[in-house]
Amino acid sequence: MDVLQISIAAMPFLLSLASRTAKVIAPCLLASIVTVSFSDEPHRAVMAWCVGILIAAVALRERLRTL
């Protein structure tokens, strides 16, 4: 994997850092790690990445909604 693929795989974790709750960071980090480890099987990697993005997006939306 090159740097671009790893940065895309780490996007759920990086997005979760912008959320207010710390409970979101661990599942998104786990989703990013699973995405990198499943990089040989694209369908599984995409599913893990989508779940991580979904968790991070909901947490970020909640943070923006409380502002």
Buried (B, 14 or more C-beta within 10 A) or exposed (E): EEEEEEEEBBBBBEBBEEBEEEEBBEBBBBBBBBBBEBBEEEEBBEBBBEBBBEBBBEBBEEBEEEE
